[in-house]
Amino acid sequence: MSFSMKSCTLTTPTTVNPTIKRIMERIGIIMNGVTGRMGTNQHLVRSILAIREQGGVRLNDGTCLMPDPILTGRNEEKLKALAEKSGVEKYSTDLDAVLADDSYAVFFDASGTPYRVGFLERAIAAGKHIYCEKPTAVDPAEAYRIAEVAEEAGVKNGTVQDKLWLPGIQAFLKLKKEGFFGEILSVRGEFGYWVFSGHDEKQAAQRPSWNYREEDGGGIIIDMHCHWRYVIDNLFGRITGVFTHAATHLRERIDEEGKPYRCTADDSAYALFKTETGVVCQFNSSWDVRVRRDDLLTMQVDGTKGSAIVGLRKCWAQSLAKTPRPVWNPDVDSPIDYYADWEVADPGPCENAFKVQWELFLKHVACDEPFPWTLREGAKGVELAAKSWESHRQGCWVEV
Ligand SMILES: NC(=O)c1ccc[n+]([C@@H]2O[C@H](COP(=O)([O-])OP(=O)(O)OC[C@H]3O[C@@H](n4cnc5c(N)ncnc54)[C@H](O)[C@@H]3O)[C@@H](O)[C@H]2O)c1
């Protein structure tokens, strides 16, 4: 089964407004494992339901592609509750039956990382187009294998690489295109915040406990180095080498049932990345740091003609002309306000990053528009995570 606007077998097109003559095409989407944090908030509510609310995805020929989701998962109660809360009519715990239904063209997965490949394999075998959260697998061999399985089956496929559409990064890309930075020399990425362990009664843990257990697909390297791979590759140059030190700073946390558990996964990673452009990137990722910076992720980009602090929502830029001339003197308070002389760069119009990528994926499925953020690209992130571990264990640089 495949979906294309030329051989659309999904529903009879309907004209919603005779004066505009806009044609509506339904596209059935199986949303698997979306009762979790990312699935519910980013993918169901802020992407698919937001797209439905705006009247669908507008294609070049004026057709509107209307997502029609069905929620799938293991727990009927949770699915029912989410369906009722979000106004989605359909849900099912019988994934095989839903996969066998030809009226669903797309399978999306936001379940736990260890289960991803198994779900994708079943959906590809059923001829569905595939879109999923990162990491696409825990093991890079599996990540490349599932990419190959999808390619051989000829189904369209994609992986979430949401950070590329964040307003801060969009503003950075605009500045870069304008030549604001001159030659980019280095990048210092700082990501993280304090994730409460749950030991303090008044401060429950704010992230799912599986993130701190390696056996459940947890760990900051597999989580964040997948992001750093596509961020660095796309913004600064393809990664050619990695040096990483991993740590588990907090050894015990409290789970969802209030029980203590041993943290078997890394919760902090200190990494250096070399790129083919010569830009040196240094990224600290940690769930054990308190924030005194502009955003939960900041990347300081320094170039010969200008610098930027790239945050999630904002990008602050300082040109060569505005660069202060400090003098080292720890005996007096600095006469310079180092936060002055940075200007907020305009990203242009921005929407939720997940929604932007969803719209691009749906256009790719419906009319073959380019979509380079494939399962194969996602596998590169999983590979970087594995190479980071190799570097940590051997205490040396590892080629990528
Ligand atoms: N793109 C991003 O920035 C980003 C951020 C956080 C998490 N993620 C990824 O998204 C995925 C989900 O993370 P989360 O934080 O939402 O976790 P979560 O624990 O909140 O949600 C996981 C979901 O998977 C479901 N699930 C688990 N095992 C399942 C199974 N065997 N069958 C069906 N459903 C199953 C759970 O019921 C839940 O709905 C992970 O792979 C994670 O790495 C991506």
The ligand as an SDF file (V2000), in Angstrom:
LIG
                    3D

 44 48  0  0  0  0  0  0  0  0999 V2000
   12.9020   14.9230   20.0320 N   0  0  0  0  0  0  0  0  0  0  0  0
   13.1310   15.1800   21.2970 C   0  0  0  0  0  0  0  0  0  0  0  0
   13.5900   16.2560   21.6640 O   0  0  0  0  0  0  0  0  0  0  0  0
   12.8270   14.1390   22.3550 C   0  0  0  0  0  0  0  0  0  0  0  0
   12.7240   14.5480   23.7080 C   0  0  0  0  0  0  0  0  0  0  0  0
   12.4230   13.5940   24.6720 C   0  0  0  0  0  0  0  0  0  0  0  0
   12.2460   12.2680   24.3070 C   0  0  0  0  0  0  0  0  0  0  0  0
   12.3890   11.8950   23.0040 N   0  0  0  0  0  0  0  0  0  0  0  0
   12.2320   10.4800   22.6220 C   0  0  0  0  0  0  0  0  0  0  0  0
   10.8500   10.1830   22.5570 O   0  0  0  0  0  0  0  0  0  0  0  0
   10.6050    8.8580   23.0310 C   0  0  0  0  0  0  0  0  0  0  0  0
    9.5810    8.8930   24.1780 C   0  0  0  0  0  0  0  0  0  0  0  0
   10.1260    9.6530   25.2270 O   0  0  0  0  0  0  0  0  0  0  0  0
    9.1880   10.3080   26.3530 P   0  0  0  0  0  0  0  0  0  0  0  0
   10.0440   11.2560   27.0900 O   0  0  0  0  0  0  0  0  0  0  0  0
    7.9240   10.7800   25.7460 O   0  0  0  0  0  0  0  0  0  0  0  0
    8.9380    9.0390   27.2700 O   0  0  0  0  0  0  0  0  0  0  0  0
    7.6360    8.6050   28.0700 P   0  0  0  0  0  0  0  0  0  0  0  0
    8.0680    7.5640   29.0200 O   0  0  0  0  0  0  0  0  0  0  0  0
    6.9030    9.7840   28.5880 O   0  0  0  0  0  0  0  0  0  0  0  0
    6.7140    7.9520   26.9350 O   0  0  0  0  0  0  0  0  0  0  0  0
    6.9690    6.7000   26.3630 C   0  0  0  0  0  0  0  0  0  0  0  0
    5.6800    6.1870   25.7380 C   0  0  0  0  0  0  0  0  0  0  0  0
    5.9210    4.9220   25.1650 O   0  0  0  0  0  0  0  0  0  0  0  0
    4.9160    4.0180   25.6250 C   0  0  0  0  0  0  0  0  0  0  0  0
    5.4680    2.6800   25.5780 N   0  0  0  0  0  0  0  0  0  0  0  0
    6.5160    2.2010   26.2750 C   0  0  0  0  0  0  0  0  0  0  0  0
    6.6990    0.9250   25.9640 N   0  0  0  0  0  0  0  0  0  0  0  0
    5.7620    0.6120   25.0170 C   0  0  0  0  0  0  0  0  0  0  0  0
    5.4510   -0.5680   24.3120 C   0  0  0  0  0  0  0  0  0  0  0  0
    6.1300   -1.6970   24.4790 N   0  0  0  0  0  0  0  0  0  0  0  0
    4.4330   -0.5090   23.4580 N   0  0  0  0  0  0  0  0  0  0  0  0
    3.7350    0.6170   23.2410 C   0  0  0  0  0  0  0  0  0  0  0  0
    3.9900    1.7560   23.8990 N   0  0  0  0  0  0  0  0  0  0  0  0
    4.9880    1.7380   24.7730 C   0  0  0  0  0  0  0  0  0  0  0  0
    4.5830    4.4910   27.0230 C   0  0  0  0  0  0  0  0  0  0  0  0
    3.3500    4.0100   27.4550 O   0  0  0  0  0  0  0  0  0  0  0  0
    4.5550    5.9980   26.7660 C   0  0  0  0  0  0  0  0  0  0  0  0
    3.3450    6.3640   26.1500 O   0  0  0  0  0  0  0  0  0  0  0  0
   11.9650    8.2930   23.4590 C   0  0  0  0  0  0  0  0  0  0  0  0
   12.4870    7.5020   22.4250 O   0  0  0  0  0  0  0  0  0  0  0  0
   12.8140    9.5350   23.6530 C   0  0  0  0  0  0  0  0  0  0  0  0
   14.1740    9.3050   23.4180 O   0  0  0  0  0  0  0  0  0  0  0  0
   12.6590   12.8070   22.0340 C   0  0  0  0  0  0  0  0  0  0  0  0
  1  2  1  0
  2  3  2  0
  2  4  1  0
  4  5  1  0
  4 44  2  0
  5  6  2  0
  6  7  1  0
  7  8  2  0
  8  9  1  0
  8 44  1  0
  9 10  1  0
  9 42  1  0
 10 11  1  0
 11 12  1  0
 11 40  1  0
 12 13  1  0
 13 14  1  0
 14 15  2  0
 14 16  1  0
 14 17  1  0
 17 18  1  0
 18 19  2  0
 18 20  1  0
 18 21  1  0
 21 22  1  0
 22 23  1  0
 23 24  1  0
 23 38  1  0
 24 25  1  0
 25 26  1  0
 25 36  1  0
 26 27  1  0
 26 35  1  0
 27 28  2  0
 28 29  1  0
 29 30  1  0
 29 35  2  0
 30 31  1  0
 30 32  2  0
 32 33  1  0
 33 34  2  0
 34 35  1  0
 36 37  1  0
 36 38  1  0
 38 39  1  0
 40 41  1  0
 40 42  1  0
 42 43  1  0
M  CHG  2   8   1  16  -1
M  END
$$$$
